Structure formats: C-alpha cells, structure tokens
Amino acid sequence: MSWEADAAAATLAHEPVAADQVVVGAPTTGWVALGSTADGAEVGVWEMTPGTMSDVEADEVFVVISGRAVVEFADGRAAITLAPGSVVRLDAGASTVWTVTQTLRKVYVTPQ
C-alpha cells in the first residue's frame, strides 16, 4: 500500500475549539486523515490557530511542519517548545495545555 500527500498544502476545515477546552483566545482546529500505514495507524494533518487550549492526548508521534507553540503537561513534565522540524511522541491520556503563537500544523501518526 503506497500513497503520498502534500501535508503543507492539505485543505483543512476548521472548527472552534470546544468552550470547555479554551483557556485563552478563540482558537480553531482542523484535521484531515491522509492515509494509513501497513499496520493500520492513521497518518494525518492537524492544525491549530493562535490561542490556548487544554487537551487529553491520544497516543501519537508528530512532526511540526509550520508554526510555533508550547505544550505544557499537567503532570509536571517539562514543557515542550514546538517549531518546524520538532518531532514529538505523546502518550495517550496525557493532560496538556497547548499555547499556539503562530498557526501550528503537524503531521501525525496514531494507532487506530
């Protein structure tokens, strides 16, 4: 199974972040699934506009392709600063707060 996609040019339909997740501002998010890996993991693109939101993470690995943000962890782990080229692995269930200063776009891989 082979496929390719232009993650930087992918069109994403944005929706406002749920009110109970908004910490600061009026961020929106959008995503699109691009395909899957041989073992069934989903590969997609996710984007968030400037603002701050709380989230509970899925198990995923991602690469930032544009934008800037900081991710803080409720368990006291050191915050992660994101910029183009950042590669991150998040554990399912981690409580986070995302502060996006420049619209952030990432390519993610997450098991189904």
N, C-alpha and C positions, 0 to 999 in steps of 0.2 A: 504494500500500500504506500504509494508516493503521492505527495501533494506539495504545493508551495503557495505562499501568500505574501503580500506586501503589508506587513503589520503597521508600518508608518502611515500608509495611505488608506487603511481599512476605515470604512464609514461606520460610526458608532451612533446609535440612537441614545441620547442622554435622558435621564430622568432625575428629578430632585432626590436627594438623599432623604430617607425617612426621617421625620421630625425627631423621633426619639434617639436618632444616631447623630444628629447635627450638634456640634459643640460650638462652632463659630462660623458665621457667614451663611451662605446658601449654596453649598457645593452640589454638583451633579455628578453622576457616574454613568458610564456606558460601557458595554462589552459586546463582543461577538466571538463565537466559537469559530476557529479556523479549521479544525480537523482533529484527528486523534492519532495517538501513537499505536504501534503494533499491539501493545498490551492494554489498549483501551483508555489511556489517560487523555484527558481533554487538553488541547492546546488552543489558546485564545488570546485576545487583546482586551485589556481593561484600561479605562481612563477615568480620572477624577479631576474636576476643575478646582481652582483655589478655594480653600476653606478648611475646616477641621471637622472630622467625623470620628465616632467610635465604631469599632467593628469587632466581630468574633471571627477569627480566621479559619479558612479551610487549609488542608494540607496542600502546600504548593511550593513550587520553585518559580521564580520570575526574574526577568531581565528588564530593567528600565531602558526604554528607547528614547524618551524625551521627558523634560520637566524636572521639577525638584520638589522634594518633600522630606519630612521627618516622621518616622514611625516610632511611637513610644509604647512600651509594654507595661501592662498593669502589674505584672509580677516582679517589677523592679529591674529587669534586664536593661542593659544599656540601650539607649535609643539608637536607631539606625538612620543615617542621613542618606537619602536616595538622590541619585543624579544619573544621567545617561551612562550606561555601562554597568551600573550596580547589579549584582547577582545576589539574590536572597532566597533563603528557604524559610518558610513559616510552618509552624506546627498547627495542626487542627486544634481548635478550641482556645488558642491564644487570644486574650483580650488586648486590643490595641487602640491607639488613637493616632489617626493619620492627619498631619498638618501639611497641606499642599500649598506651596507658594507660587509655583508655575505649573500649569496643567500637566499632570503626570500621566504618561502612557507606558504600559508594561505589557510584555508578552509573558503569559503564564502557562504552566503545565501543572495539572492537578488530576489525581486519580479519580475515577468515577465510582 
